[in-house]
Amino acid sequence: MDDIPLPLQALKGRGAASNPEGRFESIRHHAEDDGWQSRLLDEAAPRPRTEVTEEQARSVITRNDSPDIHFSQALNPYRGCEHGCIYCFARPSHSYLNLSPGLDFETKLRAKSNLAEVLRHELARPGYTVSPINIGSNTDPYQPVERRWKLTRAALEVLAECRHPCTIVTKNAMVERDLDILAPMARANLVQVFVSVNSLDNHLAAKLEPRASAPHRRIQAIRALADAGVPVGVLVAPIIPALNDSDMEAVLEQAADAGARCAGYTTLRLPYELKALFREWLALHVPQRAAHVMSLVQQMHGGKDYDSNFATRMRGQGVFAELIRRRFDVACRKHGFSRTRELWMDTTQFVPPRKPSPQGQLF
């Protein structure tokens, strides 16, 4: 029998609709229709559940030397992200675990359960050079599983104890939970939070970012952070042409009204397996616009789905990319936003963590 591809179906609460093999896997799978109308039978099957596996990390601080990223150190408590954002540039990283960048990325997670212990060890190393650590550069530190694992909070407790500066990037209002740590750090100029909001359309967000906080809830989180004295910015990221770019000015206006001090943006990036996953999502959710969206994406990347050039990968190039840049700059000037790279934190207060002693500490 010839192979017959089974029709894909959107899964409620999930961004991806399939589990394509990662680029490092040696085994390939294919679906075949056996005549039993399997798609109809599968409708009664339970939706894929989130599974979290403990990981004993050997190191937790990663270093970055990419010229288009404005931090040199990062920390990610989790591998994979339950938010399920279909556009997430981190999806292909799941291939290194021999897992799929599709559904596996949002359902088969790894939690670095010894994160606080290893972080404390790395900060105590002789010769450690202080530089702000970004939390959430790859996967969201406040994704839903953080409610149980509390690894992000554990990392913040260590950083606050050592008076080490950090930045946080999230699209989850759960960040409000840690205001008791963030507010004192902010008073010492040791923390800045960036909340990602790329649309105000709840219906679109529910499909693009199915388990992230709703857009209006993220705006509320910006207000809560600002009211608590925590420097907060908004990231309009990613901007997807003909899908959410029309909301850019409205996002910046609401974020400014909520108390955001700075703003940044990136355009859609589709590295490795993400190209096929995003095309699949377009075909399922906005088939009438799919070709137009991809045409504009390619126009911003020199005729390709993705261009890895450091100079252009974040912002794109060409007429449409230039239009986005000008619109963004006009809106930022209107609302008095500074650019994210102009922010500054104090690195002079750092105190290396002490080794635990059975006798406790006198001073």
Secondary structure, DSSP 8 states (H G I E B T S, - for coil): -----------TT-S-S-----TT-S--------SS-HHHHHTTS-----EEEEE--S--EEE---TTSS-SEEE-SEES-TT--TT-TTGGGGGGGT--TTHHHHHEEEEETTHHHHHHHHHTSTT-----EEE-SSS-TTSTTHHHH-HHHHHHHHHHHHT--EEEEES-GGGGGGHHHHHHHHHTT-EEEEEE---S-HHHHHHHSTTS--HHHHHHHHHHHHHTT--EEEEEEEE-TTTTGGGHHHHHHHHHHHT--EEEEEE----TTHHHHHHHHHHHH-TTTHHHHHHHHHHTTTTSS----TTTTTT--SHHHHHHHHHHHHHHHHHT-EEGGG-----S---------TT----
